[in-house]
Amino acid sequence: MNKLKNRWGITSNFQLIVVFIVFAINGSLSAKISSYLLDYLGITKENTHVILYYIILLVLVLPLYPFMLMVFGWLFGQSNFFTPFGKRMIRSLKMGFLLPKEKNKTH
């Protein structure tokens, strides 16, 4: 656990537990919300090929996950950890246009 704490810059075991809880809640909830959205759209495993169903589900989960991660990180008092994490995920998904423009940083 110490390697993980050092890699993530986490200072306490309590903070590590909170981070794990946020990841767990966010993963489960983003998948559940995406599943509800598919049901609302009338896309089910019964009327859609199972592979296509899971591809569509994944396409819905991927963009939802990092935004929810930042929200839940904030709710749990860990926005300093999750906001940069979520922004990196958004940029890696080529959705950086959804983020506000950052001010030029001069050092």
N, C-alpha and C positions, 0 to 999 in steps of 0.2 A: 504494500500500500504506500510505502514511503516514496517509491519511484514514481507512482502516479501523482502523489501529492506534490512532489518536486516538479514534475513535468507540467502540471497544471497551475503551479504557484499557489497551492492551497496550504494554509497554515495550520489547520486543526482537523482532527478526526470528525468533529461535529460538522464542519463545513463540507467535508468529503461526503458525509452521510446525506446532507441536504442536497448536494449536487447529484448524488445517485437517485434520491427521491424525485428531484425535478426531471431527470432523464426518464425515469420510469413512468411518472405521471404523463409527461409530454408524449412519449412514444405511444402509450396506450390510448390516450385521448385523441391524438391526431389521427390514429388509425380508426378509432370509433367514429369520429366526426366524418371522416372520408367515407366510411361505410354507410352512415346515415344519409350522406349526400347522394351516394349511388342509389340507395333505396328510394330516396325522394325523386330522383330522375328516372326511376323505373328500371334500373339496371341491377339485375340480381344474378346469382349463380345459376338459377333455374332457366332464365331466358337469354343468357349470354354464355359463350364458351368460357370455361373456367380460366383458361390462360388469359384471354382478353379481359375478363373481369379483374384479375389481379394486376394486369398491366395498367388498366384504368385506375384502379385503387392506388397503385404506386405513384402514378402521375398526379393524383390528388394529394397524396400524403407528402411527397417530396417538397413542394413549395409551402405547404402549411406548417410543416415541422419546425423550420428555423424561426418563423415568426412567433409561433406559440412558445418556443424555447425561450425567446427573449422575454415574453410576457410572464411566463411562469418563473423565470429567473428573477425578474423584478418582484413578483409577488412573494417569493421566498427570500428576498433580500440579497440575492446573488447576481444582481445585474452586472457588476464589474466582471464577473466570470462569463456569464452567458451572452451578453450583448456582443462582444467581439467574436465569440464562438458562432453565434447566429449569423452575424454579418458575413463571416468567412464562408459559411454554408450557402448563404444567399448569393454571394459573388461566384462561388464555385458552380452553382446551378445556372449561372449566366442571367440572374435576375437582379443584378445590382442596380438597374434602373429604378427599382422600387424603393431603394434606400434614399434618404435625403442626401444632398450633396454635402460632402465634408469640407470644412474650411481648411485652407492651406495651413499646414503646420510648419512654423519656422523655428528652428532650434538655434 
